[in-house]
């Protein structure tokens, strides 16, 4: 069994490391903030301590315990808490990063409870860099991506998602909506393709792929 000082040290260290991640989430006003992350980290740490040392008194010649069994439940159990921070708002999923931070903070708590101080501290630093350091780079990248609409004409009845997948390849996943209107005066269908957020270069590549099809014509870009 560990000395009492060591037990307290591990719990306090778990609380401190959890608070570092929690402060970053609190700064962005997420529901799972400082206290939540601290509680998760301390709880995971205590679970690991109990799993590793809490049953030492029952061990005997014919009794063998697996110290990883109790701690392993934290990995799956924390998913219920993470799911509570995920919401759907205006067809956009929010809170996945916070749920992931709760899961990784639980892993940090397990590492501290197991006495892996260097690993726990290094993981906390890496998590903080991912959450706070990469945020400006991610926002800068997303600002370059905008939804767009493509208007074009196609031979009667030929336009379909299958044709787009054949023409665009992996870029077809960026097609959010496809509208086809039959014209009463010509043998051409009026087609509107709504693209998800793409960079100008990606949109130009999509237009280039569509223009190569002989059944399509007058491909024009309209900013959505």
C-alpha positions, 0 to 999 in steps of 0.5 A: 500500500502506498504511504498516505503522503503519496496518495494525497500527492497523486490526488492533488496532482491530478486536480492541478493537471485537470484544472489546466485543461479545465481553465482552457475550456472555461475560457471558451464558456463551455458547459464542461469547464474547470470544475468538471475537468478537475473532478474527472481527473481526480475521480479517474486518479482515485479509481486507478489507486483503488484498482491498483492498491485497494484490494491488497488486503484480500490477496492471498495464495489462491487469490489473484486480482487484475489491477487494470479491471476497475481502471478500464471501466473509466475509459468506457464510463467517461463516454456517458459524461462526454455525450452530455457535452455534445449538442446539435445546433442548427444542424451542426454538432457542437461539443465534440472537442470538449467531450474528447478533452474530458476523455483525455483528462480521465486518461491523465488521471489514470496515469497520475494514479498509476504513478506515471507523473512524467507521462501525465504532465507531458500529456497535459501539455500536449492536450493544452497545445492542441486545444489552445495553440492550434485553435488560431491555425484552425480558425485561419484555415476555416476562414478560407473555406466558403460555401458556393453554388454552381449553376450549369446546364445538363442534357435532359435526365442525365444529371445524378449523384452517381454522375457527380461521384464519377466526375468528381471522385472524392470531391463529391463528398463536398456536394451538399445539395443537388437541384435539377429543373427541367426546361420547357423550352430546351432539351437542357436541365437547369442544375444547381449544385450547392457545395459545402465549405471549400477553398477557392482552389477546391471550387475551381477544381470542381468546376474543372472536373464538371467542364470536362463532361460533354453532357454539361455546359455553362458551368458558373459559380455563384457565391452561396 
